[in-house]
Amino acid sequence: MPYFPRVRGWVRCLPRAEAGCLARPESMRILSPIDGNDRVRDLVASPAHEFYCGLLPPEHVARFTPMYSLNRRSFVSCSFPDMETLRAAAAQVLAAGKKLFVAFNAPFYQEREYRTVLDAARVVEADGLSGLILSDPGLMAFLRASGITLPFAAGVDTGLLNAAGIRFLEAAVGLRRVILDRCFSLREVTDIVASAPGLEYEVIVSNSYCKNVDGFCRHVHGLNAAGNVDDFANRMIPCWYPHTVEVMEAGDPERGESLARFLEAASRVPYGGCAACALPELQAAGVGFAKLAVRGFPTERKLADIRFFAECIELAARGLHPEEYRAEARALHERFLQAGCRATECYYG
């Protein structure tokens, strides 16, 4: 059951941030994942400014199976298996003067698992890591009530769909950063950042073709079409997988027809793809961080994405006309990712 402690005094020591109290970077910064089987040294030496990772101990997997993950990924290779290996990677990141966040961003937890996350958070805090990515407001409240003072970033699964929700968590748990849902338009991003100033904002970029509202998603990433849980090679079933319609039509024709209409409409929603073309507008809106959604991919793919977005950020700083910038960005996409721009899956298109 979600944990909302009946305490008020500790909230007062976490006042609402004043507008402008956090210095925005002069240009957008890149946030890249580090997985347990990555070549950490190569990633740390890349142009990425910050990193994030997950923890999924084998004892947790044995107790619950990977379907109940501590960090929104069921494939084990996406996470570190224990704090010792995570700390070894963190030491390299911190030695390079870069930041590392640890994700405990499942949308909800069993209450006994709060203690598991708390123990890990205490180690993370003692080791001087940069913060936690969380999506369960109850977990956020529990960690604060337990004395954790690390900065919190709200993951997309938190379901923060307006500035009021952001301000609530800022006042309640000292929220410092928000990872914006992929369903927002550029205008909505601009309005939200302007309505809840003084925080840091991220957008998800690269390999993020999803036509659903992140805050409403309860999909288990890593579940393959046969119903088995395996490593990343078994791609997830998208929420709009046609088989879902067939199953619903068989059991309930009216619901099946309704779902089919929804999925057909969702297929026309203009987001997905890499978001590189929107970087100048996003930065102008006050978004300071581009978060690469490439957990589970090989190190080489992560490095290619990092280099691609580093070049795009430098390109955006030149103040080109939007059409000229987009043409250059598409050429960079071809060069670094060996693939043409998929305009039909474009973020903010």
TAQUI-V940731 format. One record per residue. N is the residue number from 0. PHI is phi in radians with two decimals (none if undefined). PSI is psi in radians with two decimals (none if undefined). Layout:
n->N phi->PHI psi->PSI
n->N phi->PHI psi->PSI
This chain:
n->0 phi->none psi->2.38
n->1 phi->-0.99 psi->2.54
n->2 phi->-1.84 psi->1.99
n->3 phi->-2.15 psi->1.65
n->4 phi->-1.15 psi->2.52
n->5 phi->-1.51 psi->1.18
n->6 phi->-2.26 psi->2.56
n->7 phi->-2.20 psi->-0.56
n->8 phi->-1.04 psi->-0.70
n->9 phi->-1.22 psi->-0.38
n->10 phi->-1.20 psi->-0.58
n->11 phi->-1.12 psi->-0.43
n->12 phi->-1.46 psi->0.04
n->13 phi->-2.13 psi->1.19
n->14 phi->-1.18 psi->2.81
n->15 phi->-1.09 psi->2.31
n->16 phi->-1.16 psi->2.45
n->17 phi->-1.43 psi->2.62
n->18 phi->-1.00 psi->2.27
n->19 phi->1.49 psi->0.04
n->20 phi->-1.29 psi->-0.35
n->21 phi->-1.79 psi->2.20
n->22 phi->-1.27 psi->2.18
n->23 phi->-1.42 psi->2.46
n->24 phi->-1.12 psi->2.63
n->25 phi->-1.13 psi->-0.53
n->26 phi->-2.36 psi->2.85
n->27 phi->-1.09 psi->2.61
n->28 phi->-1.96 psi->2.68
n->29 phi->-1.81 psi->2.27
n->30 phi->-1.97 psi->2.05
n->31 phi->-2.03 psi->2.56
n->32 phi->-1.33 psi->2.68
n->33 phi->-2.18 psi->2.11
n->34 phi->-1.74 psi->2.92
n->35 phi->-1.09 psi->-0.45
n->36 phi->-1.85 psi->0.30
n->37 phi->-1.40 psi->2.81
n->38 phi->-1.50 psi->1.61
n->39 phi->-1.05 psi->-0.72
n->40 phi->-1.03 psi->-0.72
n->41 phi->-1.16 psi->-0.71
n->42 phi->-1.16 psi->-0.74
n->43 phi->-1.09 psi->-0.60
n->44 phi->-1.38 psi->-0.11
n->45 phi->-1.37 psi->3.06
n->46 phi->-1.27 psi->0.00
n->47 phi->-1.10 psi->2.48
n->48 phi->-1.65 psi->-0.56
n->49 phi->-2.45 psi->2.85
n->50 phi->-2.41 psi->2.76
n->51 phi->-2.43 psi->2.71
n->52 phi->-2.65 psi->2.98
n->53 phi->-2.14 psi->2.86
n->54 phi->-2.20 psi->2.21
n->55 phi->-2.49 psi->1.47
n->56 phi->-1.13 psi->2.57
n->57 phi->-1.07 psi->-0.54
n->58 phi->-1.16 psi->-0.57
n->59 phi->-1.21 psi->-0.74
n->60 phi->-1.10 psi->-0.72
n->61 phi->-1.14 psi->-0.60
n->62 phi->-1.36 psi->-0.65
n->63 phi->-2.09 psi->-0.15
n->64 phi->1.25 psi->2.78
n->65 phi->-1.15 psi->-0.23
n->66 phi->-1.13 psi->-0.45
n->67 phi->-1.85 psi->1.59
n->68 phi->-1.70 psi->2.71
n->69 phi->-1.43 psi->-0.20
n->70 phi->-2.52 psi->0.57
n->71 phi->1.24 psi->0.21
n->72 phi->-2.35 psi->2.19
n->73 phi->-1.54 psi->-0.35
n->74 phi->-1.38 psi->2.19
n->75 phi->-1.09 psi->-0.59
n->76 phi->-1.13 psi->-0.26
n->77 phi->-1.35 psi->-0.16
n->78 phi->-2.24 psi->2.93
n->79 phi->-1.52 psi->2.47
n->80 phi->-1.40 psi->-0.28
n->81 phi->-2.82 psi->2.92
n->82 phi->-1.19 psi->-0.47
n->83 phi->-1.13 psi->-0.82
n->84 phi->-1.23 psi->-0.60
n->85 phi->-1.12 psi->-0.73
n->86 phi->-1.14 psi->-0.62
n->87 phi->-1.12 psi->-0.73
n->88 phi->-1.17 psi->-0.73
n->89 phi->-1.06 psi->-0.65
n->90 phi->-1.07 psi->-0.67
n->91 phi->-1.20 psi->-0.70
n->92 phi->-1.12 psi->-0.84
n->93 phi->-1.19 psi->-0.60
n->94 phi->-1.11 psi->-0.47
n->95 phi->-1.50 psi->0.05
n->96 phi->1.32 psi->0.39
n->97 phi->-1.93 psi->2.96
n->98 phi->-1.81 psi->2.64
n->99 phi->-2.38 psi->2.19
n->100 phi->-1.89 psi->2.55
n->101 phi->-1.91 psi->2.26
n->102 phi->-1.65 psi->2.11
n->103 phi->-2.13 psi->1.23
n->104 phi->-1.95 psi->0.45
n->105 phi->-1.14 psi->2.61
n->106 phi->-1.22 psi->-0.35
n->107 phi->-2.78 psi->2.80
n->108 phi->-2.39 psi->2.69
n->109 phi->-1.17 psi->2.56
n->110 phi->-1.03 psi->-0.63
n->111 phi->-1.19 psi->-0.39
n->112 phi->-1.37 psi->-0.24
n->113 phi->-1.01 psi->-0.68
n->114 phi->-1.15 psi->-0.65
n->115 phi->-1.06 psi->-0.80
n->116 phi->-1.16 psi->-0.69
n->117 phi->-1.06 psi->-0.78
n->118 phi->-1.05 psi->-0.75
n->119 phi->-1.15 psi->-0.70
n->120 phi->-1.10 psi->-0.63
n->121 phi->-1.13 psi->-0.69
n->122 phi->-1.17 psi->-0.78
n->123 phi->-1.01 psi->-0.76
n->124 phi->-1.17 psi->-0.75
n->125 phi->-1.13 psi->-0.54
n->126 phi->-1.46 psi->-0.03
n->127 phi->1.40 psi->0.41
n->128 phi->-1.25 psi->2.99
n->129 phi->-1.53 psi->-0.40
n->130 phi->2.81 psi->-3.06
n->131 phi->-2.15 psi->2.48
n->132 phi->-1.76 psi->2.06
n->133 phi->-2.25 psi->2.69
n->134 phi->-2.27 psi->-0.22
n->135 phi->-1.70 psi->1.90
n->136 phi->-1.01 psi->-0.58
n->137 phi->-1.10 psi->-0.70
n->138 phi->-1.13 psi->-0.72
n->139 phi->-0.99 psi->-0.83
n->140 phi->-1.11 psi->-0.73
n->141 phi->-1.08 psi->-0.79
n->142 phi->-1.12 psi->-0.73
n->143 phi->-1.12 psi->-0.78
n->144 phi->-1.13 psi->-0.40
n->145 phi->-1.58 psi->0.05
n->146 phi->1.73 psi->0.09
n->147 phi->-1.31 psi->2.20
n->148 phi->-1.94 psi->0.08
n->149 phi->-0.99 psi->2.61
n->150 phi->-1.09 psi->2.45
n->151 phi->-1.87 psi->2.37
n->152 phi->-1.99 psi->2.27
n->153 phi->-1.49 psi->2.07
n->154 phi->-1.25 psi->2.93
n->155 phi->-1.10 psi->-0.45
n->156 phi->-1.32 psi->-0.07
n->157 phi->-1.13 psi->-0.52
n->158 phi->1.41 psi->0.61
n->159 phi->-1.46 psi->1.67
n->160 phi->-1.77 psi->0.07
n->161 phi->-2.77 psi->2.97
n->162 phi->-1.18 psi->-0.53
n->163 phi->-1.08 psi->-0.75
n->164 phi->-1.12 psi->-0.67
n->165 phi->-1.12 psi->-0.81
n->166 phi->-1.13 psi->-0.60
n->167 phi->-1.06 psi->-0.86
n->168 phi->-1.23 psi->-0.49
n->169 phi->-1.10 psi->-0.77
n->170 phi->-1.30 psi->-0.66
n->171 phi->-1.36 psi->-0.71
n->172 phi->-2.25 psi->0.17
n->173 phi->1.22 psi->0.63
n->174 phi->-0.97 psi->2.36
n->175 phi->-2.02 psi->-0.39
n->176 phi->-2.52 psi->2.58
n->177 phi->-2.22 psi->2.26
n->178 phi->-1.67 psi->1.92
n->179 phi->-1.28 psi->2.47
n->180 phi->-1.09 psi->2.52
n->181 phi->-1.26 psi->-0.16
n->182 phi->-1.42 psi->-0.16
n->183 phi->-1.30 psi->2.54
n->184 phi->-1.47 psi->2.95
n->185 phi->-1.04 psi->-0.70
n->186 phi->-1.11 psi->-0.72
n->187 phi->-1.15 psi->-0.69
n->188 phi->-1.03 psi->-0.82
n->189 phi->-1.05 psi->-0.78
n->190 phi->-1.14 psi->-0.74
n->191 phi->-1.14 psi->-0.80
n->192 phi->-1.10 psi->-0.69
n->193 phi->-1.21 psi->-0.53
n->194 phi->-1.49 psi->-0.30
n->195 phi->-2.32 psi->1.19
n->196 phi->-1.31 psi->2.99
n->197 phi->1.51 psi->0.01
n->198 phi->-1.97 psi->2.91
n->199 phi->-1.67 psi->2.52
n->200 phi->-2.23 psi->2.43
n->201 phi->-2.08 psi->2.69
n->202 phi->-2.17 psi->2.60
n->203 phi->-1.46 psi->2.32
n->204 phi->-2.30 psi->2.77
n->205 phi->1.22 psi->2.21
n->206 phi->0.94 psi->0.79
n->207 phi->-2.22 psi->0.72
n->208 phi->-1.30 psi->1.61
n->209 phi->-2.45 psi->2.26
n->210 phi->-1.84 psi->0.48
n->211 phi->-2.16 psi->2.81
n->212 phi->-1.35 psi->2.07
n->213 phi->-1.00 psi->-0.71
n->214 phi->-1.14 psi->-0.30
n->215 phi->-1.78 psi->0.02
n->216 phi->-1.40 psi->2.31
n->217 phi->-2.22 psi->0.45
n->218 phi->-1.26 psi->2.55
n->219 phi->-1.68 psi->1.82
n->220 phi->-1.18 psi->2.18
n->221 phi->2.00 psi->-0.10
n->222 phi->-1.44 psi->2.09
n->223 phi->-1.60 psi->3.09
n->224 phi->-1.12 psi->-0.37
n->225 phi->-1.52 psi->-0.02
n->226 phi->1.52 psi->0.17
n->227 phi->-1.73 psi->2.69
n->228 phi->-1.82 psi->2.18
n->229 phi->-2.47 psi->-2.81
n->230 phi->-1.43 psi->-2.96
n->231 phi->-1.12 psi->-0.36
n->232 phi->-1.04 psi->-0.49
n->233 phi->-1.55 psi->1.75
n->234 phi->-1.15 psi->2.62
n->235 phi->-1.19 psi->2.72
n->236 phi->-1.47 psi->2.08
n->237 phi->-1.10 psi->2.71
n->238 phi->-1.05 psi->-0.43
n->239 phi->-1.71 psi->0.33
n->240 phi->-0.97 psi->2.19
n->241 phi->-0.97 psi->-0.51
n->242 phi->-1.05 psi->-0.55
n->243 phi->-1.04 psi->-0.71
n->244 phi->-1.12 psi->-0.75
n->245 phi->-1.07 psi->-0.75
n->246 phi->-1.12 psi->-0.76
n->247 phi->-1.21 psi->-0.64
n->248 phi->-1.10 psi->-0.66
n->249 phi->-1.16 psi->-0.70
n->250 phi->-1.56 psi->-0.51
n->251 phi->-2.71 psi->1.58
n->252 phi->-0.96 psi->-0.65
n->253 phi->-1.17 psi->-0.78
n->254 phi->-1.17 psi->-0.65
n->255 phi->-1.09 psi->-0.72
n->256 phi->-1.15 psi->-0.71
n->257 phi->-1.11 psi->-0.76
n->258 phi->-1.12 psi->-0.71
n->259 phi->-1.05 psi->-0.72
n->260 phi->-1.11 psi->-0.72
n->261 phi->-1.10 psi->-0.78
n->262 phi->-1.18 psi->-0.64
n->263 phi->-1.13 psi->-0.69
n->264 phi->-1.19 psi->-0.70
n->265 phi->-1.10 psi->-0.51
n->266 phi->-1.16 psi->-0.27
n->267 phi->-1.70 psi->-0.03
n->268 phi->-1.22 psi->2.20
n->269 phi->-1.47 psi->1.14
n->270 phi->-2.56 psi->2.75
n->271 phi->2.41 psi->-2.94
n->272 phi->1.21 psi->-2.59
n->273 phi->-1.87 psi->-0.36
n->274 phi->1.27 psi->0.08
n->275 phi->-1.08 psi->-0.62
n->276 phi->-1.13 psi->-0.37
n->277 phi->-1.68 psi->0.03
n->278 phi->-0.98 psi->-0.79
n->279 phi->-1.04 psi->-0.75
n->280 phi->-1.19 psi->-0.66
n->281 phi->-1.14 psi->-0.75
n->282 phi->-1.14 psi->-0.71
n->283 phi->-1.09 psi->-0.52
n->284 phi->-1.32 psi->-0.23
n->285 phi->1.86 psi->0.18
n->286 phi->-1.44 psi->2.18
n->287 phi->-1.83 psi->-0.14
n->288 phi->-2.42 psi->2.37
n->289 phi->-1.90 psi->1.99
n->290 phi->-1.72 psi->2.04
n->291 phi->-1.32 psi->2.15
n->292 phi->-1.63 psi->1.10
n->293 phi->-2.19 psi->0.60
n->294 phi->-1.09 psi->2.41
n->295 phi->1.58 psi->-0.21
n->296 phi->-1.44 psi->2.73
n->297 phi->-1.06 psi->2.77
n->298 phi->-0.98 psi->-0.71
n->299 phi->-1.06 psi->-0.67
n->300 phi->-1.17 psi->-0.72
n->301 phi->-1.06 psi->-0.77
n->302 phi->-1.11 psi->-0.69
n->303 phi->-1.09 psi->-0.76
n->304 phi->-1.12 psi->-0.74
n->305 phi->-1.04 psi->-0.82
n->306 phi->-1.15 psi->-0.68
n->307 phi->-1.06 psi->-0.87
n->308 phi->-1.25 psi->-0.53
n->309 phi->-1.09 psi->-0.73
n->310 phi->-1.17 psi->-0.69
n->311 phi->-1.14 psi->-0.67
n->312 phi->-1.14 psi->-0.73
n->313 phi->-1.12 psi->-0.69
n->314 phi->-1.12 psi->-0.73
n->315 phi->-1.10 psi->-0.53
n->316 phi->-1.22 psi->-0.23
n->317 phi->-1.40 psi->-0.14
n->318 phi->1.19 psi->0.65
n->319 phi->-1.23 psi->2.81
n->320 phi->-1.07 psi->2.46
n->321 phi->-0.86 psi->-0.75
n->322 phi->-1.18 psi->-0.65
n->323 phi->-1.17 psi->-0.73
n->324 phi->-1.06 psi->-0.80
n->325 phi->-1.13 psi->-0.66
n->326 phi->-1.10 psi->-0.74
n->327 phi->-1.15 psi->-0.70
n->328 phi->-1.13 psi->-0.68
n->329 phi->-1.12 psi->-0.66
n->330 phi->-1.14 psi->-0.69
n->331 phi->-1.15 psi->-0.66
n->332 phi->-1.03 psi->-0.80
n->333 phi->-1.10 psi->-0.71
n->334 phi->-1.22 psi->-0.81
n->335 phi->-1.54 psi->-0.58
n->336 phi->-1.89 psi->0.02
n->337 phi->0.89 psi->0.72
n->338 phi->-2.68 psi->2.52
n->339 phi->-1.33 psi->2.82
n->340 phi->-1.13 psi->2.31
n->341 phi->-1.72 psi->1.50
n->342 phi->-1.06 psi->-0.50
n->343 phi->-1.28 psi->-0.20
n->344 phi->-2.05 psi->0.56
n->345 phi->-1.47 psi->2.28
n->346 phi->-1.04 psi->2.46
n->347 phi->0.98 psi->0.40
n->348 phi->-1.29 psi->none
